[in-house]
Amino acid sequence: MPPDLYTLISETLNLPAGSVNRDSTAENTRNWDSLRQMVLMSEIETAYGVEFTAEELSTCTSVVKIIAALERRGVRFAAT
């Protein structure tokens, strides 16, 4: 079972548990820079067994955009 997306993001960005939510973006989240964006997307690909396009790797800079990209690949979330 894949980890909780918010937990995965907070752990990858080295943030306190519970600090990431649906409104989190690269602009308003500490440590979410371009390098960690690539690491984050790689971690998400591995955890959810998906592969993102090159464009998505660089443009999924918010939780909402990441969820949308995962849902396009058949990943469903109970409450997003």
C-alpha positions as CSV (number, residue, x, y, z in Angstrom):
1,M,0.0,0.0,0.0
2,P,1.5,3.4,-0.9
3,P,2.1,5.8,1.9
4,D,-0.1,8.8,2.6
5,L,0.7,11.4,0.0
6,Y,0.9,14.2,2.5
7,T,3.3,12.1,4.7
8,L,5.4,11.3,1.7
9,I,5.7,14.9,0.7
10,S,6.5,16.1,4.2
11,E,9.1,13.4,4.7
12,T,10.7,14.1,1.3
13,L,10.9,17.8,2.0
14,N,12.1,17.2,5.5
15,L,9.1,19.0,7.1
16,P,7.2,18.2,10.3
17,A,4.4,15.7,10.1
18,G,1.1,17.4,9.4
19,S,2.6,20.5,7.8
20,V,1.6,19.5,4.3
21,N,-2.0,19.8,3.1
22,R,-4.1,20.2,0.0
23,D,-3.1,23.9,-0.2
24,S,0.6,23.3,-0.1
25,T,2.6,24.5,-3.1
26,A,6.3,25.1,-4.0
27,E,5.6,28.8,-3.4
28,N,4.3,28.5,0.2
29,T,6.1,25.4,1.4
30,R,9.6,25.6,3.0
31,N,12.2,23.4,1.4
32,W,10.2,22.8,-1.8
33,D,12.8,24.0,-4.3
34,S,13.6,22.8,-7.9
35,L,16.0,20.1,-6.7
36,R,13.6,18.7,-4.1
37,Q,10.9,18.9,-6.7
38,M,12.7,16.3,-8.8
39,V,13.4,14.1,-5.8
40,L,9.8,14.4,-4.6
41,M,8.4,13.4,-8.0
42,S,10.8,10.4,-8.2
43,E,9.7,9.3,-4.7
44,I,6.0,9.6,-5.7
45,E,6.6,7.6,-8.9
46,T,8.2,4.8,-6.9
47,A,5.6,4.8,-4.1
48,Y,2.6,4.8,-6.5
49,G,4.1,2.8,-9.3
50,V,3.6,5.5,-11.9
51,E,5.7,7.4,-14.4
52,F,5.2,11.1,-15.1
53,T,6.0,13.0,-18.2
54,A,9.0,15.4,-18.3
55,E,6.5,18.3,-18.2
56,E,4.7,16.9,-15.2
57,L,8.0,16.4,-13.4
58,S,8.6,20.1,-13.5
59,T,5.1,21.5,-13.4
60,C,3.5,19.5,-10.6
61,T,4.4,22.1,-8.0
62,S,1.4,21.8,-5.8
63,V,-0.4,19.0,-3.9
64,V,-3.5,19.6,-6.1
65,K,-1.5,19.2,-9.3
66,I,0.2,16.1,-8.0
67,I,-3.1,14.6,-7.0
68,A,-4.5,15.4,-10.5
69,A,-1.5,13.8,-12.2
70,L,-1.8,10.6,-10.0
71,E,-5.6,10.4,-10.7
72,R,-4.9,10.6,-14.4
73,R,-2.9,7.4,-13.9
74,G,-5.7,5.6,-12.0
75,V,-4.6,6.4,-8.5
76,R,-7.7,7.2,-6.4
77,F,-7.8,9.1,-3.1
78,A,-10.6,8.8,-0.6
79,A,-10.7,12.4,0.2
80,T,-8.7,15.0,-1.7
